[in-house]
Amino acid sequence: MTEDHSKNLWTAEDTATYLRLKSKTIYELVSSKKIPYIKIGRSVRFNPDKILSWLESKSVASLGGRR
């Protein structure tokens, strides 16, 4: 964990804001287990470092071809 995020967990709303998605989309990703999350009681939280790694893993490399 990086120093910046070591004390913070994001809410679904925080995560949605960061990813520029709707909170509903975040909850759908959680429901289908397509995004890393932490369940604390009935609450869902997100480790920012895990979200950044997950986002990086979703990157698609350019083939460098013509348009």
GROMACS elastic network, one bead per residue, 0.5 to 0.9 nm:
[ bonds ]
;  ai    aj funct       b0    kb
    1     4     6  0.83547   500
    1     5     6  0.67958   500
    1     6     6  0.56654   500
    1    47     6  0.87646   500
    1    48     6  0.86700   500
    1    49     6  0.61851   500
    1    50     6  0.86318   500
    2     5     6  0.56808   500
    2     6     6  0.58593   500
    2    49     6  0.71723   500
    3     6     6  0.53106   500
    3     7     6  0.80658   500
    4     7     6  0.77059   500
    4     8     6  0.82240   500
    5     8     6  0.52110   500
    5     9     6  0.74893   500
    5    47     6  0.78201   500
    5    48     6  0.63775   500
    5    49     6  0.70885   500
    6     9     6  0.81583   500
    6    47     6  0.85880   500
    6    48     6  0.87075   500
    6    49     6  0.86590   500
    8    46     6  0.89062   500
    8    47     6  0.74299   500
    8    48     6  0.77541   500
    9    45     6  0.59338   500
    9    46     6  0.54331   500
    9    47     6  0.51411   500
    9    48     6  0.66394   500
   10    13     6  0.77114   500
   10    14     6  0.53785   500
   10    15     6  0.60505   500
   10    44     6  0.88315   500
   10    45     6  0.55325   500
   10    47     6  0.63469   500
   10    48     6  0.66162   500
   11    14     6  0.50229   500
   11    15     6  0.61881   500
   11    16     6  0.84745   500
   11    43     6  0.85634   500
   11    44     6  0.68006   500
   11    45     6  0.50153   500
   11    46     6  0.62939   500
   12    15     6  0.50575   500
   12    16     6  0.59850   500
   12    17     6  0.85241   500
   12    23     6  0.60037   500
   12    24     6  0.87098   500
   12    26     6  0.62612   500
   12    27     6  0.71836   500
   12    44     6  0.69820   500
   12    45     6  0.65954   500
   12    46     6  0.72793   500
   13    17     6  0.60980   500
   13    18     6  0.85744   500
   13    22     6  0.79225   500
   13    23     6  0.54900   500
   13    26     6  0.81886   500
   14    17     6  0.51481   500
   14    18     6  0.62060   500
   14    19     6  0.86439   500
   14    23     6  0.86396   500
   14    46     6  0.88091   500
   15    18     6  0.50985   500
   15    19     6  0.61027   500
   15    20     6  0.82242   500
   15    21     6  0.81947   500
   15    23     6  0.79408   500
   15    26     6  0.74842   500
   15    45     6  0.88791   500
   15    46     6  0.72278   500
   15    48     6  0.80887   500
   15    51     6  0.81562   500
   16    19     6  0.51599   500
   16    20     6  0.55880   500
   16    22     6  0.55656   500
   16    23     6  0.52952   500
   16    24     6  0.85605   500
   16    25     6  0.78195   500
   16    26     6  0.62720   500
   17    21     6  0.63643   500
   17    22     6  0.75930   500
   17    23     6  0.81075   500
   18    21     6  0.78406   500
   19    22     6  0.87222   500
   19    55     6  0.89343   500
   21    24     6  0.82430   500
   21    25     6  0.64880   500
   21    26     6  0.73165   500
   22    25     6  0.52914   500
   22    26     6  0.67631   500
   22    27     6  0.89967   500
   23    26     6  0.50720   500
   23    27     6  0.63556   500
   23    28     6  0.86659   500
   24    27     6  0.51408   500
   24    28     6  0.62117   500
   24    29     6  0.87000   500
   25    29     6  0.62165   500
   25    30     6  0.86205   500
   26    29     6  0.50740   500
   26    30     6  0.62339   500
   26    31     6  0.86104   500
   26    35     6  0.80290   500
   27    31     6  0.60353   500
   27    32     6  0.86052   500
   27    44     6  0.88758   500
   28    32     6  0.62269   500
   28    33     6  0.83889   500
   28    34     6  0.85471   500
   29    32     6  0.52305   500
   29    33     6  0.58912   500
   29    34     6  0.50308   500
   29    35     6  0.56539   500
   29    36     6  0.89048   500
   30    34     6  0.61647   500
   30    35     6  0.58057   500
   30    36     6  0.75283   500
   30    37     6  0.69921   500
   30    44     6  0.85131   500
   31    34     6  0.78079   500
   31    35     6  0.89704   500
   32    35     6  0.81583   500
   33    36     6  0.72193   500
   33    37     6  0.83362   500
   35    51     6  0.75334   500
   35    54     6  0.71927   500
   36    46     6  0.69713   500
   36    47     6  0.79560   500
   36    50     6  0.65774   500
   36    51     6  0.66545   500
   36    54     6  0.73336   500
   37    44     6  0.66075   500
   37    45     6  0.58419   500
   37    47     6  0.70147   500
   37    50     6  0.83032   500
   37    51     6  0.84026   500
   38    43     6  0.83129   500
   38    44     6  0.57080   500
   38    45     6  0.50954   500
   38    46     6  0.59183   500
   38    47     6  0.75976   500
   39    42     6  0.68314   500
   39    43     6  0.58540   500
   39    45     6  0.63774   500
   39    46     6  0.87801   500
   40    43     6  0.51324   500
   40    44     6  0.61488   500
   40    45     6  0.72920   500
   41    44     6  0.80581   500
   46    49     6  0.86760   500
   46    50     6  0.75399   500
   46    51     6  0.70213   500
   47    50     6  0.53243   500
   47    51     6  0.63083   500
   47    52     6  0.87725   500
   48    52     6  0.61419   500
   48    53     6  0.86047   500
   49    52     6  0.51198   500
   49    53     6  0.62048   500
   49    54     6  0.85223   500
   50    53     6  0.50501   500
   50    54     6  0.59619   500
   50    55     6  0.84340   500
   51    55     6  0.59957   500
   51    56     6  0.85099   500
   52    55     6  0.50371   500
   52    56     6  0.61465   500
   52    57     6  0.86422   500
   53    56     6  0.50279   500
   53    57     6  0.62087   500
   53    58     6  0.87683   500
   54    57     6  0.50733   500
   54    58     6  0.65026   500
   55    58     6  0.51611   500
   55    59     6  0.68469   500
   56    59     6  0.53700   500
   56    60     6  0.89968   500
   57    60     6  0.83502   500
   61    64     6  0.86976   500
   62    65     6  0.79060   500
   63    66     6  0.89004   500
